[in-house]
Amino acid sequence: MDNEFQDVSADSFLGSHEPVMVDEVLHFLNISPSGNYIDCTLGGGGHSIAILDSTESSSRILACEVDIDVFRSSSLKFSEYSKRIKIVNDSYVNVSVIAERVGFSKVDGIIFDLGVSSMHLDVGYRGFSIMRDGPLDMRFNLSQNLTAYDVVNSYNFSDLEHLLRMYGGEKKSRQIAREIIQNRPISTTIKLAAVISKVFNNWRGRIHPATKSFQAIRIEVNHELKTIENGIKSSINLLKSGGRLCVIAYHSLEVQIIRNIFREATLDCLCPRWFPVCRCDHNPSLKIITQKAVTPTLEEVKKNPRCRSASLRVAEHI
């Protein structure tokens, strides 16, 4: 990685994060003073700190953080809670294995805060930011091979157009894919944002025209949708009866996955409708707590505009 893009210290990387809907998460987790909890997406640690501050000294938290930069920064932040929290540098897709390894099972609550954090958007060198220059990277897990550079510079037109349309909901996916291919090689975020912006003549607006494309490429690089699906599904069995699962999503693709998982987990039978009798032996494992998604208050959105698209859904283990 080029030194010119190393523009942030560990401390400043940590300090830019604002946790979302903390009060709502505490409420719906139905916090037990001596309960044990899993934070599958530690980030800046806002939710974990709120849980620790709302519980007694016997309460414990297991926290997962796949990003090594965030892991190191957040670990410093939790020095005073070191006996009550175990932070693991791994993806929440492995949460069942992690929990077994550290002796965490049948917990009182689990929190997922999905999507990219402000800590990534506010720095350039990790390659997530549209406004700050950096190499085309976008990996949460720096040990994986696929980067945004690979996607942008090696995918053919069909694959590039498809991911822009499916993962970004980009109506101009064909034009953007064509513009990207015509301007290869593209090695930095600012250049990619400029190339995409060419498609939007005389753009005027609050949201940058490259936002949806950056989201699509990021999702592709990190296999986010499959990771979310597998991670949430595997976490359900870690809950004790009455334990709560809280998931915060930020775009429709995440929401659809959560809805499908919650719906399937509440059903008595998964057999096709035309089966005369049930053959699946499926038993419901969840009941829905929030019939409608919980969204941030207007006051919180004013304070932290990036949370405007957040939605919280909650289920309880039967």
CORCOR-V949394 format. One record per residue. N is the residue number from 1. RES is the residue in one small letter. SS is DSSP state (a for helix, b for strand, c for the rest). PSI is psi as a letter, one per 40 degrees, with the letter a starting at -180 (999 if undefined). Layout:
# CORCOR-V949394
n | res | ss | psi
N | RES | SS | PSI
N | RES | SS | PSI
This chain:
# CORCOR-V949394
n | res | ss | psi
1 | m | c | h
2 | d | c | h
3 | n | a | d
4 | e | a | e
5 | f | a | e
6 | q | c | g
7 | d | c | e
8 | v | c | i
9 | s | c | i
10 | a | a | d
11 | d | a | d
12 | s | a | d
13 | f | a | d
14 | l | a | d
15 | g | a | e
16 | s | c | e
17 | h | c | h
18 | e | c | h
19 | p | c | i
20 | v | c | h
21 | m | c | f
22 | v | a | d
23 | d | a | d
24 | e | a | d
25 | v | a | d
26 | l | a | d
27 | h | a | d
28 | f | a | d
29 | l | a | e
30 | n | c | f
31 | i | c | h
32 | s | c | h
33 | p | c | d
34 | s | c | e
35 | g | c | i
36 | n | b | i
37 | y | b | i
38 | i | b | h
39 | d | b | h
40 | c | c | e
41 | t | c | g
42 | l | c | d
43 | g | c | b
44 | g | c | e
45 | g | c | e
46 | g | a | d
47 | h | a | d
48 | s | a | d
49 | i | a | d
50 | a | a | d
51 | i | a | d
52 | l | a | d
53 | d | a | e
54 | s | c | e
55 | t | c | i
56 | e | c | i
57 | s | c | e
58 | s | c | e
59 | s | c | i
60 | r | b | i
61 | i | b | h
62 | l | b | h
63 | a | b | h
64 | c | b | h
65 | e | c | h
66 | v | c | d
67 | d | c | h
68 | i | a | d
69 | d | a | d
70 | v | a | d
71 | f | a | d
72 | r | a | d
73 | s | a | d
74 | s | a | d
75 | s | a | d
76 | l | a | d
77 | k | a | d
78 | f | c | e
79 | s | a | d
80 | e | a | e
81 | y | a | e
82 | s | c | d
83 | k | c | e
84 | r | c | e
85 | i | b | h
86 | k | b | h
87 | i | b | h
88 | v | b | h
89 | n | c | g
90 | d | c | i
91 | s | c | i
92 | y | a | e
93 | v | a | d
94 | n | a | f
95 | v | a | d
96 | s | a | d
97 | v | a | d
98 | i | a | d
99 | a | a | d
100 | e | a | d
101 | r | a | d
102 | v | a | e
103 | g | c | f
104 | f | c | h
105 | s | c | i
106 | k | c | g
107 | v | b | i
108 | d | b | d
109 | g | b | i
110 | i | b | h
111 | i | b | h
112 | f | b | h
113 | d | b | g
114 | l | c | i
115 | g | c | i
116 | v | c | i
117 | s | c | i
118 | s | a | d
119 | m | a | d
120 | h | a | d
121 | l | a | d
122 | d | c | e
123 | v | c | i
124 | g | c | d
125 | y | c | e
126 | r | c | e
127 | g | c | e
128 | f | c | d
129 | s | c | h
130 | i | c | d
131 | m | c | e
132 | r | c | h
133 | d | c | i
134 | g | c | i
135 | p | b | i
136 | l | c | g
137 | d | c | c
138 | m | c | e
139 | r | c | h
140 | f | c | d
141 | n | c | h
142 | l | c | e
143 | s | c | e
144 | q | c | i
145 | n | c | d
146 | l | c | h
147 | t | c | i
148 | a | a | d
149 | y | a | d
150 | d | a | d
151 | v | a | d
152 | v | a | d
153 | n | a | e
154 | s | a | e
155 | y | c | i
156 | n | c | i
157 | f | a | d
158 | s | a | d
159 | d | a | d
160 | l | a | d
161 | e | a | d
162 | h | a | d
163 | l | a | d
164 | l | a | d
165 | r | a | d
166 | m | a | d
167 | y | a | d
168 | g | a | e
169 | g | c | f
170 | e | c | h
171 | k | c | d
172 | k | c | f
173 | s | a | d
174 | r | a | d
175 | q | a | d
176 | i | a | d
177 | a | a | d
178 | r | a | d
179 | e | a | d
180 | i | a | d
181 | i | a | d
182 | q | a | d
183 | n | c | e
184 | r | c | i
185 | p | c | i
186 | i | c | h
187 | s | c | e
188 | t | b | i
189 | t | a | d
190 | i | a | d
191 | k | a | d
192 | l | a | d
193 | a | a | d
194 | a | a | d
195 | v | a | d
196 | i | a | d
197 | s | a | d
198 | k | c | d
199 | v | c | d
200 | f | c | g
201 | n | c | h
202 | n | c | f
203 | w | c | h
204 | r | c | h
205 | g | c | i
206 | r | c | d
207 | i | c | h
208 | h | c | h
209 | p | c | e
210 | a | c | e
211 | t | a | d
212 | k | a | d
213 | s | a | d
214 | f | a | d
215 | q | a | d
216 | a | a | d
217 | i | a | d
218 | r | a | d
219 | i | a | d
220 | e | a | d
221 | v | a | d
222 | n | a | e
223 | h | c | f
224 | e | a | d
225 | l | a | d
226 | k | a | d
227 | t | a | d
228 | i | a | d
229 | e | a | d
230 | n | a | d
231 | g | a | d
232 | i | a | d
233 | k | a | d
234 | s | a | e
235 | s | a | d
236 | i | a | d
237 | n | c | e
238 | l | c | e
239 | l | b | i
240 | k | b | i
241 | s | b | h
242 | g | b | e
243 | g | b | i
244 | r | b | i
245 | l | b | h
246 | c | b | h
247 | v | b | h
248 | i | b | h
249 | a | b | i
250 | y | c | e
251 | h | c | i
252 | s | a | d
253 | l | a | d
254 | e | a | d
255 | v | a | d
256 | q | a | d
257 | i | a | d
258 | i | a | d
259 | r | a | d
260 | n | a | d
261 | i | a | d
262 | f | a | d
263 | r | a | d
264 | e | a | d
265 | a | a | e
266 | t | a | e
267 | l | c | i
268 | d | c | d
269 | c | c | h
270 | l | c | e
271 | c | c | i
272 | p | c | i
273 | r | c | d
274 | w | c | e
275 | f | c | h
276 | p | c | d
277 | v | c | i
278 | c | c | h
279 | r | c | e
280 | c | c | e
281 | d | c | f
282 | h | c | h
283 | n | c | h
284 | p | c | i
285 | s | c | e
286 | l | b | i
287 | k | b | i
288 | i | b | h
289 | i | c | d
290 | t | c | h
291 | q | c | d
292 | k | c | i
293 | a | c | i
294 | v | b | h
295 | t | b | i
296 | p | c | i
297 | t | c | i
298 | l | a | d
299 | e | a | d
300 | e | a | d
301 | v | a | d
302 | k | a | d
303 | k | a | d
304 | n | c | g
305 | p | a | d
306 | r | a | e
307 | c | a | e
308 | r | c | d
309 | s | c | e
310 | a | c | i
311 | s | b | h
312 | l | b | h
313 | r | b | i
314 | v | b | h
315 | a | b | i
316 | e | b | h
317 | h | b | h
318 | i | c | 999
